[in-house]
């Protein structure tokens, strides 16, 4: 496989283009994140309308994330064959098509179909978000670039719940599908600022991509339905996928990248930590609906201060990573998340002011954690591995979010548990949420120690050059 043009030299835009691209990217990320966040808020409403359980309605988010995850890697690979300018045009138009299908939907099936089409198009956005900071910025400025991208994520998180609440209250939740149409406004700017570069790889391994998507979907169905047949099917398809990438001339995923030990450990740690972080936008709307009987607009207002804080302080997290190192930002983020989750465990059932206040720590910690993990993993990769490595990271992040949503929805469906870890909670409807917050805090502590053991031990290896594990 041979790339005809070097992405590290010829494709690097001028400083003015870098700034312009980041600004357009931030706007696109805002719309993209809103598209994901808004439906978390209205899942209980959709469940009531179509008489579906939490685990069933969670597929509006989970199905979206599965397609999003696999399509992100696909777009990442296609950027080595086709120009990013044309790929972003195709992806955003497909996102618009899915939005139109959602607006005119009349059944639960059509809603799922609309979300899958949206995901197939919207996945081009994170692919682009990974390429610009990693390819176009040197390592000592990459954290700041990732921090700028985090602003779009945080603002989308802030505006998503509010938009969902206002639109579903004033109009109908189906009009949430109209918001992604705003992303089409960015197309002229992408067409202007992106170079028309093209590389040539060997043929695309679409069969490998389908096998990967099938294995992920079957395993998530196994979790949702507690069905052993789905699990066995998922394992069987996963084995076929592994065999495929080991023997295909141009595999969907290059197995060689996993021989990079630091990268593999980083991916494992990232998977668990991202799953914990992505629990926030799913658990909180469920908590507010089922414990507080909060309508969507109130749920959005409760989540607003935390998302705005993350938006305001997002770039500071990137600067911290550049100045003091990724490990420092990891420990800072972990501390925020642990304190935030434990505080939320105690606050479950209390006044909404406490939920909103403690949520600030958790959401800001989640934002910093994503910056630090992305930067850590990027620095473990050689130039040849950056494209596939960061594409896989993005894919694993969305799979982690899918697994998190599926598992949490199943736990919530189980109702109030007999055992509750926090003896200070007396409201039975809050037991399950209080327990989940405690478990998430414990997981974060364990993964932080694993990160320290693998990446931050003075006597152990550290990353001196991209892709070098000394």
Secondary structure as the mmCIF struct_conf table of DSSP 4:
data_model
#
loop_
_struct_conf.conf_type_id
_struct_conf.id
_struct_conf.beg_label_comp_id
_struct_conf.beg_label_asym_id
_struct_conf.beg_label_seq_id
_struct_conf.end_label_comp_id
_struct_conf.end_label_asym_id
_struct_conf.end_label_seq_id
BEND BEND1 UNK A 4 UNK A 5
TURN_TY1_P TURN_TY1_P1 UNK A 7 UNK A 11
HELX_LH_PP_P HELX_LH_PP_P1 UNK A 12 UNK A 14
HELX_RH_AL_P HELX_RH_AL_P1 UNK A 15 UNK A 50
TURN_TY1_P TURN_TY1_P2 UNK A 51 UNK A 51
HELX_RH_AL_P HELX_RH_AL_P2 UNK A 54 UNK A 57
TURN_TY1_P TURN_TY1_P3 UNK A 58 UNK A 58
HELX_RH_AL_P HELX_RH_AL_P3 UNK A 59 UNK A 78
TURN_TY1_P TURN_TY1_P4 UNK A 79 UNK A 81
BEND BEND2 UNK A 82 UNK A 82
HELX_RH_AL_P HELX_RH_AL_P4 UNK A 84 UNK A 103
TURN_TY1_P TURN_TY1_P5 UNK A 104 UNK A 104
BEND BEND3 UNK A 107 UNK A 107
HELX_RH_AL_P HELX_RH_AL_P5 UNK A 108 UNK A 136
BEND BEND4 UNK A 137 UNK A 137
HELX_RH_AL_P HELX_RH_AL_P6 UNK A 139 UNK A 170
BEND BEND5 UNK A 171 UNK A 171
HELX_RH_3T_P HELX_RH_3T_P1 UNK A 173 UNK A 186
HELX_RH_AL_P HELX_RH_AL_P7 UNK A 187 UNK A 193
BEND BEND6 UNK A 194 UNK A 194
BEND BEND7 UNK A 202 UNK A 202
HELX_RH_AL_P HELX_RH_AL_P8 UNK A 206 UNK A 225
TURN_TY1_P TURN_TY1_P6 UNK A 226 UNK A 226
HELX_RH_AL_P HELX_RH_AL_P9 UNK A 228 UNK A 247
TURN_TY1_P TURN_TY1_P7 UNK A 249 UNK A 250
BEND BEND8 UNK A 252 UNK A 253
HELX_RH_3T_P HELX_RH_3T_P2 UNK A 255 UNK A 259
HELX_RH_AL_P HELX_RH_AL_P10 UNK A 261 UNK A 277
TURN_TY1_P TURN_TY1_P8 UNK A 278 UNK A 279
HELX_RH_AL_P HELX_RH_AL_P11 UNK A 280 UNK A 290
TURN_TY1_P TURN_TY1_P9 UNK A 291 UNK A 292
HELX_RH_AL_P HELX_RH_AL_P12 UNK A 296 UNK A 324
HELX_RH_AL_P HELX_RH_AL_P13 UNK A 326 UNK A 347
TURN_TY1_P TURN_TY1_P10 UNK A 348 UNK A 349
BEND BEND9 UNK A 350 UNK A 350
HELX_RH_AL_P HELX_RH_AL_P14 UNK A 352 UNK A 378
TURN_TY1_P TURN_TY1_P11 UNK A 379 UNK A 380
BEND BEND10 UNK A 381 UNK A 381
HELX_RH_3T_P HELX_RH_3T_P3 UNK A 383 UNK A 385
HELX_RH_AL_P HELX_RH_AL_P15 UNK A 386 UNK A 413
TURN_TY1_P TURN_TY1_P12 UNK A 414 UNK A 414
BEND BEND11 UNK A 416 UNK A 416
BEND BEND12 UNK A 418 UNK A 418
BEND BEND13 UNK A 421 UNK A 421
TURN_TY1_P TURN_TY1_P13 UNK A 423 UNK A 424
HELX_RH_3T_P HELX_RH_3T_P4 UNK A 428 UNK A 430
HELX_RH_AL_P HELX_RH_AL_P16 UNK A 431 UNK A 455
BEND BEND14 UNK A 456 UNK A 456
TURN_TY1_P TURN_TY1_P14 UNK A 458 UNK A 459
BEND BEND15 UNK A 460 UNK A 460
STRN STRN1 UNK A 463 UNK A 463
BEND BEND16 UNK A 464 UNK A 465
TURN_TY1_P TURN_TY1_P15 UNK A 466 UNK A 467
STRN STRN2 UNK A 469 UNK A 469
#
